[in-house]
Amino acid sequence: MTSEAEKILIVDDDRDFVEALATFLEAHHYVVLKAYDGGEGLKLAKVQLPDLILMDIMMKERTEGFFTVQEIRRIPELKKTPIFIVSSLYSQIPDFRVTPNKGWLAHDDFLPKPVDLTELLEKIQRRLEQRQHNPETLVGRKAES
């Protein structure tokens, strides 16, 4: 287990959503980094090396989140950082599903908006716990012995 609080980066252009989600995650003892577009998210991810990323798809551009995930996966220190897509596409296009694909969109999970906070928290905790037990996934962070 790491000695410092785990960092979660939220990348979404809906400032109210980001603030509400950040407040929820901070109440559960996570350090939250906030970005309001893909470019800002990419810069923050490179510098801060978050433990997990929550990414919207449709921001300024309809596919901005997809391209941001692809860019993040090209950064060696972030290759194995869990990325959860959080999008309203499920409500707009009910049959739309995006499964993880290393060649196209290497995300770890896809959650609909509005987000079920209990489910999100459980998935975050589960993924970060798996990550801590597998030192190979701690590329950008030090694992405590």
C-alpha positions as CSV (number, residue, x, y, z in Angstrom):
1,M,0.0,0.0,0.0
2,T,1.3,3.5,-0.7
3,S,1.8,5.9,2.1
4,E,0.2,8.9,0.3
5,A,-3.4,9.4,-0.7
6,E,-4.3,8.1,-4.1
7,K,-4.9,10.7,-6.8
8,I,-7.8,10.6,-9.1
9,L,-7.9,12.9,-12.2
10,I,-11.4,13.9,-13.4
11,V,-11.5,15.2,-17.0
12,D,-14.9,16.6,-17.9
13,D,-16.1,19.9,-19.4
14,D,-19.2,20.0,-17.0
15,R,-17.8,22.0,-14.1
16,D,-20.7,21.3,-11.9
17,F,-20.3,17.5,-12.4
18,V,-16.6,17.8,-11.7
19,E,-17.0,19.8,-8.5
20,A,-19.8,17.5,-7.2
21,L,-17.8,14.4,-8.0
22,A,-14.6,15.9,-6.6
23,T,-16.4,16.7,-3.3
24,F,-17.7,13.1,-3.1
25,L,-14.2,11.6,-3.8
26,E,-12.4,13.9,-1.4
27,A,-14.9,12.9,1.3
28,H,-13.6,9.3,0.7
29,H,-10.0,10.4,1.2
30,Y,-8.8,10.7,-2.4
31,V,-6.8,13.6,-3.8
32,V,-8.7,14.9,-6.7
33,L,-7.2,16.6,-9.8
34,K,-9.5,18.5,-12.1
35,A,-9.3,19.2,-15.8
36,Y,-12.1,20.7,-17.9
37,D,-10.9,19.5,-21.4
38,G,-8.7,16.8,-22.9
39,G,-5.7,19.0,-23.4
40,E,-5.7,20.2,-19.8
41,G,-6.3,16.6,-18.6
42,L,-3.4,15.3,-20.7
43,K,-1.0,17.9,-19.2
44,L,-2.1,17.2,-15.6
45,A,-1.8,13.5,-16.2
46,K,1.8,13.8,-17.4
47,V,2.8,16.0,-14.5
48,Q,0.8,14.4,-11.6
49,L,0.7,10.7,-12.6
50,P,-2.7,10.0,-11.1
51,D,-3.6,6.6,-9.8
52,L,-6.9,6.6,-11.8
53,I,-8.5,8.8,-14.4
54,L,-12.2,9.5,-14.9
55,M,-12.7,10.7,-18.5
56,D,-15.7,12.2,-20.3
57,I,-16.0,11.5,-24.0
58,M,-17.9,14.5,-25.5
59,M,-16.3,17.8,-24.4
60,K,-15.5,20.7,-26.8
61,E,-15.2,18.1,-29.5
62,R,-17.6,15.1,-29.7
63,T,-14.7,12.6,-29.5
64,E,-12.2,14.6,-27.4
65,G,-12.2,12.0,-24.6
66,F,-11.5,9.1,-27.0
67,F,-8.4,10.9,-28.4
68,T,-7.2,12.0,-25.0
69,V,-7.3,8.4,-23.8
70,Q,-5.2,7.4,-26.8
71,E,-2.7,10.1,-26.0
72,I,-2.5,9.0,-22.4
73,R,-1.8,5.4,-23.4
74,R,1.2,6.6,-25.4
75,I,2.9,7.9,-22.3
76,P,5.0,5.1,-20.7
77,E,4.3,6.2,-17.1
78,L,0.5,6.2,-17.7
79,K,0.1,3.1,-19.9
80,K,-1.3,1.0,-17.0
81,T,-3.1,3.8,-15.2
82,P,-6.8,2.8,-14.9
83,I,-9.1,4.9,-17.0
84,F,-12.9,4.9,-16.5
85,I,-15.0,6.5,-19.3
86,V,-17.9,8.4,-17.7
87,S,-20.4,9.5,-20.3
88,S,-24.0,10.4,-21.0
89,L,-23.8,8.5,-24.3
90,Y,-25.6,5.6,-22.5
91,S,-28.7,7.8,-21.9
92,Q,-28.5,9.4,-25.4
93,I,-27.9,6.2,-27.3
94,P,-29.2,3.3,-25.0
95,D,-27.6,0.5,-27.0
96,F,-24.2,2.2,-27.3
97,R,-21.4,0.3,-25.6
98,V,-17.7,0.7,-25.9
99,T,-15.7,-2.3,-24.8
100,P,-12.0,-1.8,-23.9
101,N,-9.8,-2.4,-26.9
102,K,-6.0,-1.9,-26.7
103,G,-5.7,-0.9,-30.3
104,W,-8.5,1.6,-30.3
105,L,-9.7,2.7,-26.9
106,A,-7.7,1.2,-24.0
107,H,-10.0,2.2,-21.1
108,D,-10.8,0.0,-18.2
109,D,-14.5,0.6,-17.6
110,F,-17.4,2.6,-19.1
111,L,-19.9,4.1,-16.7
112,P,-23.1,6.0,-17.6
113,K,-24.1,9.4,-16.5
114,P,-25.8,10.1,-14.2
115,V,-23.3,8.2,-12.2
116,D,-24.3,5.8,-9.5
117,L,-21.8,7.0,-6.9
118,T,-21.9,3.8,-4.8
119,E,-21.0,1.7,-7.9
120,L,-18.3,4.2,-9.0
121,L,-16.7,4.2,-5.6
122,E,-16.7,0.4,-5.4
123,K,-15.1,0.1,-8.9
124,I,-12.5,2.7,-8.0
125,Q,-11.6,1.0,-4.7
126,R,-11.5,-2.4,-6.4
127,R,-9.3,-1.2,-9.3
128,L,-6.9,0.7,-7.0
129,E,-6.6,-2.3,-4.7
130,Q,-5.8,-4.6,-7.6
131,R,-3.2,-2.1,-8.8
132,Q,-1.5,-2.0,-5.4
133,H,-1.2,-5.8,-5.3
134,N,0.4,-5.8,-8.8
135,P,3.7,-3.8,-8.7
136,E,3.9,-3.9,-12.5
137,T,1.0,-1.5,-12.7
138,L,2.7,1.0,-10.5
139,V,4.8,2.4,-13.3
140,G,4.7,6.0,-12.3
141,R,4.5,5.5,-8.6
142,K,6.6,3.9,-5.9
143,A,5.2,0.8,-4.3
144,E,6.0,0.4,-0.6
145,S,7.7,-2.9,0.3
